[in-house]
Amino acid sequence: MMNLLKIVMLGYLLTVVNLALGEPIQEQAYYAPAKVQKPESYEQIISTKLGSGFSNVTLAIMEVPKNVINTSNEVNLALGVTGGLFKGFLHMGGRTLAGVLDLLTFPIPTVPITAPPYPWQDYTHDTRYNPLFKFKN
């Protein structure tokens, strides 16, 4: 029995010394477990659509400076001021009409027409428009 205790103590001592003096274990890449997204509820879908519709109607004017800045950065200042201004007014009209349509049809669970759904999101890219009445999965 005493020999077994000595062997266990020697193994424990060697393990502690090896951990203390040995080289550190190389870290493995950690991948967080994938989050399972719950499907959005009907209330969440229509409230998002209602909010984006309201913000698109009230804040569509943000498209004008956005397009002036983006066109100036892509081409030059002269074309940015003239063409960007025209492009901004076109997108402002499109965002306003899409917002009105989203407000009128918010009880139907579809994705918002504009992408990005809010005027202040993704300010460096042009506004895109989704197909009308694309149902949310």
N, C-alpha and C positions, 0 to 999 in steps of 0.2 A: 504494500500500500504506500509506503514511504517513497519507493522508487517511482511510482506513478505520479505522485505529487511533485517530485523533483522534475520529472519530464514535462509535466504541464507548466510548472513555473519557468523552466528553461525555455519552453516554446513561447510563453507569454513575454518573457524578457527579450528574446530574439525578435519577436514581432514589434515590440515597442522601440527597440534600438533601430531596427530596419526602417520603421516609419519616421523616426527622428533624424536619422543620418542618411537615409536613402534619397535618391533623386525624386523630385516631385512627380506624381503621376500626371501624364499629359491629359489635359482637359479635352473631353470629347465635346463636339458641337452639341449644343442643347437645342432641341426643337420643341417649342411649346406645343402642347396638344391642340389639335385643331378644334376651334370652337364650333359647336353645332348651332347654327343660327335657327332660331325658332321662326316660323313664318309669321309675317306681320298680320296683325288682326285687322279686321275691317275698319275699326275705329282709327287705328294708326294710319292706314292707307288713306282714308278720306281726310283725316286731319292734316297729313302731309300735303295732300293735293290742295286743300283749302288754304293752308298757309303759304304754299308756293304761289298759288293763284293770286292771293291778296298782295304778296310782296312783289310779284311781277307787275301788277297793275300800278302799284304805288311807287316802285323804285326802278321802273324801266328806263328812266332818264340816265341811270348809271351806265347804260350801254354806250352813250355818246363819248364820254372821256375814255372809257375802256378801249373802244375801237380806235380813237385818235392815238392813244398811247401805243397800242399793239401795232398799228399800221406804221407809225413813226419808227418803232423799233425794228420792224421787218424791212422797210424800204428806206424812207428818208423823211425828214421833217416836213417838207413841202407837201408831199403826197399824203403824209400822215394827217396833216391839218385839213386838207381838202377832201381826199378820198375817205379818210377815217371818219370825218364828220358826217359825210353822206352815208357811209356804211353804218355808223352809230345810230343815225336816225332811222334807217331801215330796220336794224335789229331792235330798236326801241319800239317801233310799231309792231314788229312781230312778237316781242315779249309781252306787250300790252294786250294784243289780241289773244295770245295764248293764255294769258292770265285771266282774261274775261271768260274765255271758254272753260278754263279750269274751275273758275268760280261758279259758273252756271251748271257744270256737270260734276261737281265734287261728290255727290252721292254714288256715282258710278266708280267702282274701284279700278281705275286705270292709272298708269304711270303719268307723271306730269309731262306736259308737252315739251317744255324747254329742258335742255340739258346744258349746263347744270340747272337744277330746279330753282335755285335762288340767285338773284343778280350778283351777290357779293362772293359767290363761290367760283373758284377757278378763273381768276381775273385775267390770266395770261393767255387764255385760249378763246377762240371764237365761240359764240353761242351756237348750239346745234338744236335741231327740232326733231323730236321723236314722232313716229307716226301717230295720227289721231286715234284715240280709243284703243291703244295697245293695253290689253288687260294685264293686270298684275298677277303673277303666278302665285 
